[in-house]
């Protein structure tokens, strides 16, 4: 049974999809300014950033919040 979540902008989105969208939208430099974490500022890359974000809940929440704010503009 599939549960629909029409009011949840994160539903069906993977962390990788969210990160790729934000990098495409802002670029690494701007993303590193908006969310001050080293994986966005020091030798940034999708695989290393995903590894960090999957282990660090507070950072993942910041990325998800930025994604939601970006979609609502």
mmCIF file of the N, C-alpha and C atoms, coordinates in Angstrom:
data_MODEL
# 
_entry.id   MODEL 
# 
loop_
_atom_site.group_PDB 
_atom_site.id 
_atom_site.type_symbol 
_atom_site.label_atom_id 
_atom_site.label_alt_id 
_atom_site.label_comp_id 
_atom_site.label_asym_id 
_atom_site.label_entity_id 
_atom_site.label_seq_id 
_atom_site.pdbx_PDB_ins_code 
_atom_site.Cartn_x 
_atom_site.Cartn_y 
_atom_site.Cartn_z 
_atom_site.occupancy 
_atom_site.B_iso_or_equiv 
_atom_site.pdbx_formal_charge 
_atom_site.auth_seq_id 
_atom_site.auth_comp_id 
_atom_site.auth_asym_id 
_atom_site.auth_atom_id 
_atom_site.pdbx_PDB_model_num 
ATOM 1   N N  . UNK A 1 1  ? 0.848  -1.173 0.000  1.00 0.00 ? 1  UNK A N  1 
ATOM 2   C CA . UNK A 1 1  ? 0.000  0.000  0.000  1.00 0.00 ? 1  UNK A CA 1 
ATOM 3   C C  . UNK A 1 1  ? 0.895  1.238  0.000  1.00 0.00 ? 1  UNK A C  1 
ATOM 4   N N  . UNK A 1 2  ? 0.658  2.120  -0.938 1.00 0.00 ? 2  UNK A N  1 
ATOM 5   C CA . UNK A 1 2  ? 1.456  3.327  -1.093 1.00 0.00 ? 2  UNK A CA 1 
ATOM 6   C C  . UNK A 1 2  ? 0.742  4.502  -0.430 1.00 0.00 ? 2  UNK A C  1 
ATOM 7   N N  . UNK A 1 3  ? 1.470  5.219  0.435  1.00 0.00 ? 3  UNK A N  1 
ATOM 8   C CA . UNK A 1 3  ? 0.900  6.357  1.125  1.00 0.00 ? 3  UNK A CA 1 
ATOM 9   C C  . UNK A 1 3  ? 1.314  7.636  0.405  1.00 0.00 ? 3  UNK A C  1 
ATOM 10  N N  . UNK A 1 4  ? 0.346  8.424  0.002  1.00 0.00 ? 4  UNK A N  1 
ATOM 11  C CA . UNK A 1 4  ? 0.622  9.690  -0.664 1.00 0.00 ? 4  UNK A CA 1 
ATOM 12  C C  . UNK A 1 4  ? 0.831  10.777 0.389  1.00 0.00 ? 4  UNK A C  1 
ATOM 13  N N  . UNK A 1 5  ? 1.749  11.673 0.110  1.00 0.00 ? 5  UNK A N  1 
ATOM 14  C CA . UNK A 1 5  ? 2.027  12.796 1.002  1.00 0.00 ? 5  UNK A CA 1 
ATOM 15  C C  . UNK A 1 5  ? 2.087  14.074 0.162  1.00 0.00 ? 5  UNK A C  1 
ATOM 16  N N  . UNK A 1 6  ? 0.947  14.559 -0.303 1.00 0.00 ? 6  UNK A N  1 
ATOM 17  C CA . UNK A 1 6  ? 0.951  15.701 -1.228 1.00 0.00 ? 6  UNK A CA 1 
ATOM 18  C C  . UNK A 1 6  ? 1.505  16.991 -0.632 1.00 0.00 ? 6  UNK A C  1 
ATOM 19  N N  . UNK A 1 7  ? 1.483  17.139 0.668  1.00 0.00 ? 7  UNK A N  1 
ATOM 20  C CA . UNK A 1 7  ? 1.961  18.362 1.309  1.00 0.00 ? 7  UNK A CA 1 
ATOM 21  C C  . UNK A 1 7  ? 3.405  18.261 1.785  1.00 0.00 ? 7  UNK A C  1 
ATOM 22  N N  . UNK A 1 8  ? 4.079  17.179 1.487  1.00 0.00 ? 8  UNK A N  1 
ATOM 23  C CA . UNK A 1 8  ? 5.465  16.978 1.897  1.00 0.00 ? 8  UNK A CA 1 
ATOM 24  C C  . UNK A 1 8  ? 6.376  17.131 0.679  1.00 0.00 ? 8  UNK A C  1 
ATOM 25  N N  . UNK A 1 9  ? 7.086  18.263 0.560  1.00 0.00 ? 9  UNK A N  1 
ATOM 26  C CA . UNK A 1 9  ? 7.934  18.475 -0.617 1.00 0.00 ? 9  UNK A CA 1 
ATOM 27  C C  . UNK A 1 9  ? 9.137  17.532 -0.678 1.00 0.00 ? 9  UNK A C  1 
ATOM 28  N N  . UNK A 1 10 ? 9.445  16.850 0.412  1.00 0.00 ? 10 UNK A N  1 
ATOM 29  C CA . UNK A 1 10 ? 10.567 15.913 0.426  1.00 0.00 ? 10 UNK A CA 1 
ATOM 30  C C  . UNK A 1 10 ? 10.150 14.494 0.048  1.00 0.00 ? 10 UNK A C  1 
ATOM 31  N N  . UNK A 1 11 ? 8.849  14.255 -0.024 1.00 0.00 ? 11 UNK A N  1 
ATOM 32  C CA . UNK A 1 11 ? 8.364  12.912 -0.327 1.00 0.00 ? 11 UNK A CA 1 
ATOM 33  C C  . UNK A 1 11 ? 8.837  12.462 -1.710 1.00 0.00 ? 11 UNK A C  1 
ATOM 34  N N  . UNK A 1 12 ? 9.472  11.321 -1.751 1.00 0.00 ? 12 UNK A N  1 
ATOM 35  C CA . UNK A 1 12 ? 9.941  10.758 -3.010 1.00 0.00 ? 12 UNK A CA 1 
ATOM 36  C C  . UNK A 1 12 ? 11.277 11.301 -3.475 1.00 0.00 ? 12 UNK A C  1 
ATOM 37  N N  . UNK A 1 13 ? 11.866 12.206 -2.712 1.00 0.00 ? 13 UNK A N  1 
ATOM 38  C CA . UNK A 1 13 ? 13.155 12.793 -3.071 1.00 0.00 ? 13 UNK A CA 1 
ATOM 39  C C  . UNK A 1 13 ? 14.259 12.141 -2.256 1.00 0.00 ? 13 UNK A C  1 
ATOM 40  N N  . UNK A 1 14 ? 15.321 11.753 -2.922 1.00 0.00 ? 14 UNK A N  1 
ATOM 41  C CA . UNK A 1 14 ? 16.472 11.229 -2.197 1.00 0.00 ? 14 UNK A CA 1 
ATOM 42  C C  . UNK A 1 14 ? 17.372 12.395 -1.816 1.00 0.00 ? 14 UNK A C  1 
ATOM 43  N N  . UNK A 1 15 ? 18.243 12.169 -0.868 1.00 0.00 ? 15 UNK A N  1 
ATOM 44  C CA . UNK A 1 15 ? 19.199 13.189 -0.467 1.00 0.00 ? 15 UNK A CA 1 
ATOM 45  C C  . UNK A 1 15 ? 20.075 13.583 -1.649 1.00 0.00 ? 15 UNK A C  1 
ATOM 46  N N  . UNK A 1 16 ? 20.427 12.619 -2.473 1.00 0.00 ? 16 UNK A N  1 
ATOM 47  C CA . UNK A 1 16 ? 21.233 12.922 -3.660 1.00 0.00 ? 16 UNK A CA 1 
ATOM 48  C C  . UNK A 1 16 ? 20.484 13.831 -4.629 1.00 0.00 ? 16 UNK A C  1 
ATOM 49  N N  . UNK A 1 17 ? 19.213 13.567 -4.860 1.00 0.00 ? 17 UNK A N  1 
ATOM 50  C CA . UNK A 1 17 ? 18.414 14.407 -5.753 1.00 0.00 ? 17 UNK A CA 1 
ATOM 51  C C  . UNK A 1 17 ? 18.338 15.836 -5.226 1.00 0.00 ? 17 UNK A C  1 
ATOM 52  N N  . UNK A 1 18 ? 18.155 15.964 -3.919 1.00 0.00 ? 18 UNK A N  1 
ATOM 53  C CA . UNK A 1 18 ? 18.061 17.281 -3.295 1.00 0.00 ? 18 UNK A CA 1 
ATOM 54  C C  . UNK A 1 18 ? 19.392 18.021 -3.439 1.00 0.00 ? 18 UNK A C  1 
ATOM 55  N N  . UNK A 1 19 ? 20.491 17.346 -3.154 1.00 0.00 ? 19 UNK A N  1 
ATOM 56  C CA . UNK A 1 19 ? 21.803 17.973 -3.227 1.00 0.00 ? 19 UNK A CA 1 
ATOM 57  C C  . UNK A 1 19 ? 22.151 18.385 -4.658 1.00 0.00 ? 19 UNK A C  1 
ATOM 58  N N  . UNK A 1 20 ? 21.894 17.518 -5.613 1.00 0.00 ? 20 UNK A N  1 
ATOM 59  C CA . UNK A 1 20 ? 22.172 17.844 -7.018 1.00 0.00 ? 20 UNK A CA 1 
ATOM 60  C C  . UNK A 1 20 ? 21.341 19.054 -7.450 1.00 0.00 ? 20 UNK A C  1 
ATOM 61  N N  . UNK A 1 21 ? 20.087 19.102 -7.048 1.00 0.00 ? 21 UNK A N  1 
ATOM 62  C CA . UNK A 1 21 ? 19.239 20.251 -7.377 1.00 0.00 ? 21 UNK A CA 1 
ATOM 63  C C  . UNK A 1 21 ? 19.827 21.540 -6.812 1.00 0.00 ? 21 UNK A C  1 
ATOM 64  N N  . UNK A 1 22 ? 20.228 21.510 -5.531 1.00 0.00 ? 22 UNK A N  1 
ATOM 65  C CA . UNK A 1 22 ? 20.774 22.711 -4.901 1.00 0.00 ? 22 UNK A CA 1 
ATOM 66  C C  . UNK A 1 22 ? 22.089 23.151 -5.539 1.00 0.00 ? 22 UNK A C  1 
ATOM 67  N N  . UNK A 1 23 ? 22.942 22.194 -5.877 1.00 0.00 ? 23 UNK A N  1 
ATOM 68  C CA . UNK A 1 23 ? 24.215 22.533 -6.531 1.00 0.00 ? 23 UNK A CA 1 
ATOM 69  C C  . UNK A 1 23 ? 23.944 23.127 -7.912 1.00 0.00 ? 23 UNK A C  1 
ATOM 70  N N  . UNK A 1 24 ? 23.016 22.562 -8.649 1.00 0.00 ? 24 UNK A N  1 
ATOM 71  C CA . UNK A 1 24 ? 22.658 23.109 -9.963 1.00 0.00 ? 24 UNK A CA 1 
ATOM 72  C C  . UNK A 1 24 ? 22.066 24.513 -9.846 1.00 0.00 ? 24 UNK A C  1 
ATOM 73  N N  . UNK A 1 25 ? 21.268 24.708 -8.811 1.00 0.00 ? 25 UNK A N  1 
ATOM 74  C CA . UNK A 1 25 ? 20.584 25.986 -8.625 1.00 0.00 ? 25 UNK A CA 1 
ATOM 75  C C  . UNK A 1 25 ? 21.527 27.083 -8.113 1.00 0.00 ? 25 UNK A C  1 
ATOM 76  N N  . UNK A 1 26 ? 22.326 26.767 -7.103 1.00 0.00 ? 26 UNK A N  1 
ATOM 77  C CA . UNK A 1 26 ? 23.169 27.762 -6.442 1.00 0.00 ? 26 UNK A CA 1 
ATOM 78  C C  . UNK A 1 26 ? 24.645 27.696 -6.831 1.00 0.00 ? 26 UNK A C  1 
ATOM 79  N N  . UNK A 1 27 ? 25.137 26.505 -7.134 1.00 0.00 ? 27 UNK A N  1 
ATOM 80  C CA . UNK A 1 27 ? 26.575 26.310 -7.301 1.00 0.00 ? 27 UNK A CA 1 
ATOM 81  C C  . UNK A 1 27 ? 27.216 26.068 -5.947 1.00 0.00 ? 27 UNK A C  1 
ATOM 82  N N  . UNK A 1 28 ? 28.412 25.481 -5.958 1.00 0.00 ? 28 UNK A N  1 
ATOM 83  C CA . UNK A 1 28 ? 29.074 25.125 -4.694 1.00 0.00 ? 28 UNK A CA 1 
ATOM 84  C C  . UNK A 1 28 ? 29.421 26.358 -3.863 1.00 0.00 ? 28 UNK A C  1 
ATOM 85  N N  . UNK A 1 29 ? 29.884 27.432 -4.511 1.00 0.00 ? 29 UNK A N  1 
ATOM 86  C CA . UNK A 1 29 ? 30.295 28.626 -3.764 1.00 0.00 ? 29 UNK A CA 1 
ATOM 87  C C  . UNK A 1 29 ? 29.138 29.225 -2.980 1.00 0.00 ? 29 UNK A C  1 
ATOM 88  N N  . UNK A 1 30 ? 28.019 29.429 -3.647 1.00 0.00 ? 30 UNK A N  1 
ATOM 89  C CA . UNK A 1 30 ? 26.848 30.011 -2.980 1.00 0.00 ? 30 UNK A CA 1 
ATOM 90  C C  . UNK A 1 30 ? 26.279 29.044 -1.944 1.00 0.00 ? 30 UNK A C  1 
ATOM 91  N N  . UNK A 1 31 ? 26.255 27.762 -2.269 1.00 0.00 ? 31 UNK A N  1 
ATOM 92  C CA . UNK A 1 31 ? 25.751 26.765 -1.325 1.00 0.00 ? 31 UNK A CA 1 
ATOM 93  C C  . UNK A 1 31 ? 26.612 26.762 -0.060 1.00 0.00 ? 31 UNK A C  1 
ATOM 94  N N  . UNK A 1 32 ? 27.925 26.870 -0.227 1.00 0.00 ? 32 UNK A N  1 
ATOM 95  C CA . UNK A 1 32 ? 28.833 26.933 0.918  1.00 0.00 ? 32 UNK A CA 1 
ATOM 96  C C  . UNK A 1 32 ? 28.659 28.185 1.750  1.00 0.00 ? 32 UNK A C  1 
ATOM 97  N N  . UNK A 1 33 ? 28.170 29.252 1.126  1.00 0.00 ? 33 UNK A N  1 
ATOM 98  C CA . UNK A 1 33 ? 27.870 30.481 1.863  1.00 0.00 ? 33 UNK A CA 1 
ATOM 99  C C  . UNK A 1 33 ? 26.561 30.350 2.630  1.00 0.00 ? 33 UNK A C  1 
ATOM 100 N N  . UNK A 1 34 ? 25.575 29.733 2.005  1.00 0.00 ? 34 UNK A N  1 
ATOM 101 C CA . UNK A 1 34 ? 24.261 29.576 2.632  1.00 0.00 ? 34 UNK A CA 1 
ATOM 102 C C  . UNK A 1 34 ? 24.266 28.563 3.763  1.00 0.00 ? 34 UNK A C  1 
ATOM 103 N N  . UNK A 1 35 ? 25.027 27.482 3.581  1.00 0.00 ? 35 UNK A N  1 
ATOM 104 C CA . UNK A 1 35 ? 25.137 26.442 4.609  1.00 0.00 ? 35 UNK A CA 1 
ATOM 105 C C  . UNK A 1 35 ? 26.625 26.260 4.883  1.00 0.00 ? 35 UNK A C  1 
ATOM 106 N N  . UNK A 1 36 ? 27.076 26.739 6.023  1.00 0.00 ? 36 UNK A N  1 
ATOM 107 C CA . UNK A 1 36 ? 28.495 26.768 6.333  1.00 0.00 ? 36 UNK A CA 1 
ATOM 108 C C  . UNK A 1 36 ? 28.979 25.416 6.866  1.00 0.00 ? 36 UNK A C  1 
ATOM 109 N N  . UNK A 1 37 ? 29.237 24.503 5.956  1.00 0.00 ? 37 UNK A N  1 
ATOM 110 C CA . UNK A 1 37 ? 29.848 23.225 6.319  1.00 0.00 ? 37 UNK A CA 1 
ATOM 111 C C  . UNK A 1 37 ? 31.007 22.968 5.362  1.00 0.00 ? 37 UNK A C  1 
ATOM 112 N N  . UNK A 1 38 ? 32.059 22.367 5.875  1.00 0.00 ? 38 UNK A N  1 
ATOM 113 C CA . UNK A 1 38 ? 33.296 22.199 5.119  1.00 0.00 ? 38 UNK A CA 1 
ATOM 114 C C  . UNK A 1 38 ? 33.125 21.405 3.833  1.00 0.00 ? 38 UNK A C  1 
ATOM 115 N N  . UNK A 1 39 ? 32.229 20.435 3.814  1.00 0.00 ? 39 UNK A N  1 
ATOM 116 C CA . UNK A 1 39 ? 32.106 19.613 2.606  1.00 0.00 ? 39 UNK A CA 1 
ATOM 117 C C  . UNK A 1 39 ? 31.577 20.413 1.427  1.00 0.00 ? 39 UNK A C  1 
ATOM 118 N N  . UNK A 1 40 ? 31.035 21.607 1.661  1.00 0.00 ? 40 UNK A N  1 
ATOM 119 C CA . UNK A 1 40 ? 30.603 22.481 0.567  1.00 0.00 ? 40 UNK A CA 1 
ATOM 120 C C  . UNK A 1 40 ? 31.671 23.514 0.213  1.00 0.00 ? 40 UNK A C  1 
ATOM 121 N N  . UNK A 1 41 ? 32.625 23.722 1.106  1.00 0.00 ? 41 UNK A N  1 
ATOM 122 C CA . UNK A 1 41 ? 33.624 24.766 0.908  1.00 0.00 ? 41 UNK A CA 1 
ATOM 123 C C  . UNK A 1 41 ? 35.025 24.241 0.612  1.00 0.00 ? 41 UNK A C  1 
ATOM 124 N N  . UNK A 1 42 ? 35.366 23.089 1.102  1.00 0.00 ? 42 UNK A N  1 
ATOM 125 C CA . UNK A 1 42 ? 36.699 22.509 0.937  1.00 0.00 ? 42 UNK A CA 1 
ATOM 126 C C  . UNK A 1 42 ? 36.617 21.318 -0.009 1.00 0.00 ? 42 UNK A C  1 
ATOM 127 N N  . UNK A 1 43 ? 37.078 21.482 -1.239 1.00 0.00 ? 43 UNK A N  1 
ATOM 128 C CA . UNK A 1 43 ? 37.090 20.396 -2.226 1.00 0.00 ? 43 UNK A CA 1 
ATOM 129 C C  . UNK A 1 43 ? 35.714 19.723 -2.335 1.00 0.00 ? 43 UNK A C  1 
ATOM 130 N N  . UNK A 1 44 ? 34.668 20.486 -2.699 1.00 0.00 ? 44 UNK A N  1 
ATOM 131 C CA . UNK A 1 44 ? 33.299 19.941 -2.701 1.00 0.00 ? 44 UNK A CA 1 
ATOM 132 C C  . UNK A 1 44 ? 33.074 18.910 -3.802 1.00 0.00 ? 44 UNK A C  1 
ATOM 133 N N  . UNK A 1 45 ? 32.207 17.982 -3.503 1.00 0.00 ? 45 UNK A N  1 
ATOM 134 C CA . UNK A 1 45 ? 31.803 16.967 -4.459 1.00 0.00 ? 45 UNK A CA 1 
ATOM 135 C C  . UNK A 1 45 ? 30.555 16.270 -3.967 1.00 0.00 ? 45 UNK A C  1 
ATOM 136 N N  . UNK A 1 46 ? 29.785 15.735 -4.872 1.00 0.00 ? 46 UNK A N  1 
ATOM 137 C CA . UNK A 1 46 ? 28.537 15.064 -4.494 1.00 0.00 ? 46 UNK A CA 1 
ATOM 138 C C  . UNK A 1 46 ? 28.800 13.850 -3.602 1.00 0.00 ? 46 UNK A C  1 
ATOM 139 N N  . UNK A 1 47 ? 29.688 12.910 -3.977 1.00 0.00 ? 47 UNK A N  1 
ATOM 140 C CA . UNK A 1 47 ? 29.875 11.718 -3.144 1.00 0.00 ? 47 UNK A CA 1 
ATOM 141 C C  . UNK A 1 47 ? 30.345 12.031 -1.718 1.00 0.00 ? 47 UNK A C  1 
ATOM 142 N N  . UNK A 1 48 ? 31.323 12.921 -1.581 1.00 0.00 ? 48 UNK A N  1 
ATOM 143 C CA . UNK A 1 48 ? 31.826 13.227 -0.236 1.00 0.00 ? 48 UNK A CA 1 
ATOM 144 C C  . UNK A 1 48 ? 30.794 13.996 0.580  1.00 0.00 ? 48 UNK A C  1 
ATOM 145 N N  . UNK A 1 49 ? 30.053 14.870 -0.069 1.00 0.00 ? 49 UNK A N  1 
ATOM 146 C CA . UNK A 1 49 ? 29.010 15.616 0.644  1.00 0.00 ? 49 UNK A CA 1 
ATOM 147 C C  . UNK A 1 49 ? 27.891 14.692 1.102  1.00 0.00 ? 49 UNK A C  1 
ATOM 148 N N  . UNK A 1 50 ? 27.497 13.760 0.244  1.00 0.00 ? 50 UNK A N  1 
ATOM 149 C CA . UNK A 1 50 ? 26.454 12.799 0.628  1.00 0.00 ? 50 UNK A CA 1 
ATOM 150 C C  . UNK A 1 50 ? 26.901 11.956 1.816  1.00 0.00 ? 50 UNK A C  1 
ATOM 151 N N  . UNK A 1 51 ? 28.146 11.527 1.804  1.00 0.00 ? 51 UNK A N  1 
ATOM 152 C CA . UNK A 1 51 ? 28.674 10.721 2.911  1.00 0.00 ? 51 UNK A CA 1 
ATOM 153 C C  . UNK A 1 51 ? 28.569 11.494 4.224  1.00 0.00 ? 51 UNK A C  1 
ATOM 154 N N  . UNK A 1 52 ? 28.962 12.770 4.200  1.00 0.00 ? 52 UNK A N  1 
ATOM 155 C CA . UNK A 1 52 ? 28.889 13.601 5.400  1.00 0.00 ? 52 UNK A CA 1 
ATOM 156 C C  . UNK A 1 52 ? 27.440 13.833 5.811  1.00 0.00 ? 52 UNK A C  1 
ATOM 157 N N  . UNK A 1 53 ? 26.592 14.197 4.869  1.00 0.00 ? 53 UNK A N  1 
ATOM 158 C CA . UNK A 1 53 ? 25.203 14.524 5.192  1.00 0.00 ? 53 UNK A CA 1 
ATOM 159 C C  . UNK A 1 53 ? 24.440 13.319 5.733  1.00 0.00 ? 53 UNK A C  1 
ATOM 160 N N  . UNK A 1 54 ? 24.766 12.136 5.246  1.00 0.00 ? 54 UNK A N  1 
ATOM 161 C CA . UNK A 1 54 ? 24.077 10.927 5.738  1.00 0.00 ? 54 UNK A CA 1 
ATOM 162 C C  . UNK A 1 54 ? 24.457 10.609 7.178  1.00 0.00 ? 54 UNK A C  1 
ATOM 163 N N  . UNK A 1 55 ? 25.636 11.045 7.599  1.00 0.00 ? 55 UNK A N  1 
ATOM 164 C CA . UNK A 1 55 ? 26.093 10.774 8.970  1.00 0.00 ? 55 UNK A CA 1 
ATOM 165 C C  . UNK A 1 55 ? 25.782 11.909 9.931  1.00 0.00 ? 55 UNK A C  1 
ATOM 166 N N  . UNK A 1 56 ? 25.432 13.088 9.412  1.00 0.00 ? 56 UNK A N  1 
ATOM 167 C CA . UNK A 1 56 ? 25.304 14.281 10.250 1.00 0.00 ? 56 UNK A CA 1 
ATOM 168 C C  . UNK A 1 56 ? 23.903 14.860 10.109 1.00 0.00 ? 56 UNK A C  1 
ATOM 169 N N  . UNK A 1 57 ? 23.063 14.538 11.081 1.00 0.00 ? 57 UNK A N  1 
ATOM 170 C CA . UNK A 1 57 ? 21.642 14.895 10.998 1.00 0.00 ? 57 UNK A CA 1 
ATOM 171 C C  . UNK A 1 57 ? 21.407 16.400 10.918 1.00 0.00 ? 57 UNK A C  1 
ATOM 172 N N  . UNK A 1 58 ? 22.123 17.199 11.709 1.00 0.00 ? 58 UNK A N  1 
ATOM 173 C CA . UNK A 1 58 ? 21.890 18.640 11.707 1.00 0.00 ? 58 UNK A CA 1 
ATOM 174 C C  . UNK A 1 58 ? 22.210 19.250 10.339 1.00 0.00 ? 58 UNK A C  1 
ATOM 175 N N  . UNK A 1 59 ? 23.244 18.748 9.694  1.00 0.00 ? 59 UNK A N  1 
ATOM 176 C CA . UNK A 1 59 ? 23.617 19.272 8.380  1.00 0.00 ? 59 UNK A CA 1 
ATOM 177 C C  . UNK A 1 59 ? 22.590 18.857 7.325  1.00 0.00 ? 59 UNK A C  1 
ATOM 178 N N  . UNK A 1 60 ? 22.131 17.615 7.408  1.00 0.00 ? 60 UNK A N  1 
ATOM 179 C CA . UNK A 1 60 ? 21.104 17.142 6.470  1.00 0.00 ? 60 UNK A CA 1 
ATOM 180 C C  . UNK A 1 60 ? 19.835 17.974 6.608  1.00 0.00 ? 60 UNK A C  1 
ATOM 181 N N  . UNK A 1 61 ? 19.452 18.304 7.839  1.00 0.00 ? 61 UNK A N  1 
ATOM 182 C CA . UNK A 1 61 ? 18.255 19.113 8.060  1.00 0.00 ? 61 UNK A CA 1 
ATOM 183 C C  . UNK A 1 61 ? 18.408 20.503 7.436  1.00 0.00 ? 61 UNK A C  1 
ATOM 184 N N  . UNK A 1 62 ? 19.595 21.081 7.534  1.00 0.00 ? 62 UNK A N  1 
ATOM 185 C CA . UNK A 1 62 ? 19.836 22.394 6.922  1.00 0.00 ? 62 UNK A CA 1 
ATOM 186 C C  . UNK A 1 62 ? 19.692 22.313 5.401  1.00 0.00 ? 62 UNK A C  1 
ATOM 187 N N  . UNK A 1 63 ? 20.190 21.245 4.810  1.00 0.00 ? 63 UNK A N  1 
ATOM 188 C CA . UNK A 1 63 ? 20.077 21.058 3.364  1.00 0.00 ? 63 UNK A CA 1 
ATOM 189 C C  . UNK A 1 63 ? 18.607 20.885 2.979  1.00 0.00 ? 63 UNK A C  1 
ATOM 190 N N  . UNK A 1 64 ? 17.875 20.082 3.724  1.00 0.00 ? 64 UNK A N  1 
ATOM 191 C CA . UNK A 1 64 ? 16.452 19.872 3.433  1.00 0.00 ? 64 UNK A CA 1 
ATOM 192 C C  . UNK A 1 64 ? 15.663 21.168 3.585  1.00 0.00 ? 64 UNK A C  1 
ATOM 193 N N  . UNK A 1 65 ? 15.965 21.955 4.618  1.00 0.00 ? 65 UNK A N  1 
ATOM 194 C CA . UNK A 1 65 ? 15.270 23.228 4.829  1.00 0.00 ? 65 UNK A CA 1 
ATOM 195 C C  . UNK A 1 65 ? 15.554 24.209 3.694  1.00 0.00 ? 65 UNK A C  1 
ATOM 196 N N  . UNK A 1 66 ? 16.806 24.270 3.249  1.00 0.00 ? 66 UNK A N  1 
ATOM 197 C CA . UNK A 1 66 ? 17.147 25.142 2.130  1.00 0.00 ? 66 UNK A CA 1 
ATOM 198 C C  . UNK A 1 66 ? 16.421 24.698 0.860  1.00 0.00 ? 66 UNK A C  1 
ATOM 199 N N  . UNK A 1 67 ? 16.333 23.408 0.637  1.00 0.00 ? 67 UNK A N  1 
ATOM 200 C CA . UNK A 1 67 ? 15.627 22.870 -0.529 1.00 0.00 ? 67 UNK A CA 1 
ATOM 201 C C  . UNK A 1 67 ? 14.159 23.302 -0.500 1.00 0.00 ? 67 UNK A C  1 
ATOM 202 N N  . UNK A 1 68 ? 13.512 23.169 0.632  1.00 0.00 ? 68 UNK A N  1 
ATOM 203 C CA . UNK A 1 68 ? 12.105 23.549 0.762  1.00 0.00 ? 68 UNK A CA 1 
ATOM 204 C C  . UNK A 1 68 ? 11.934 25.050 0.534  1.00 0.00 ? 68 UNK A C  1 
ATOM 205 N N  . UNK A 1 69 ? 12.831 25.860 1.130  1.00 0.00 ? 69 UNK A N  1 
ATOM 206 C CA . UNK A 1 69 ? 12.747 27.324 0.930  1.00 0.00 ? 69 UNK A CA 1 
ATOM 207 C C  . UNK A 1 69 ? 12.966 27.684 -0.548 1.00 0.00 ? 69 UNK A C  1 
ATOM 208 N N  . UNK A 1 70 ? 13.874 26.981 -1.198 1.00 0.00 ? 70 UNK A N  1 
ATOM 209 C CA . UNK A 1 70 ? 14.166 27.264 -2.601 1.00 0.00 ? 70 UNK A CA 1 
ATOM 210 C C  . UNK A 1 70 ? 12.964 26.921 -3.477 1.00 0.00 ? 70 UNK A C  1 
ATOM 211 N N  . UNK A 1 71 ? 12.299 25.822 -3.192 1.00 0.00 ? 71 UNK A N  1 
ATOM 212 C CA . UNK A 1 71 ? 11.123 25.439 -3.972 1.00 0.00 ? 71 UNK A CA 1 
ATOM 213 C C  . UNK A 1 71 ? 9.956  26.404 -3.791 1.00 0.00 ? 71 UNK A C  1 
ATOM 214 N N  . UNK A 1 72 ? 9.866  27.010 -2.613 1.00 0.00 ? 72 UNK A N  1 
ATOM 215 C CA . UNK A 1 72 ? 8.717  27.866 -2.323 1.00 0.00 ? 72 UNK A CA 1 
ATOM 216 C C  . UNK A 1 72 ? 8.883  29.291 -2.859 1.00 0.00 ? 72 UNK A C  1 
ATOM 217 N N  . UNK A 1 73 ? 10.037 29.587 -3.454 1.00 0.00 ? 73 UNK A N  1 
ATOM 218 C CA . UNK A 1 73 ? 10.251 30.932 -4.019 1.00 0.00 ? 73 UNK A CA 1 
ATOM 219 C C  . UNK A 1 73 ? 9.599  31.072 -5.351 1.00 0.00 ? 73 UNK A C  1 
# 
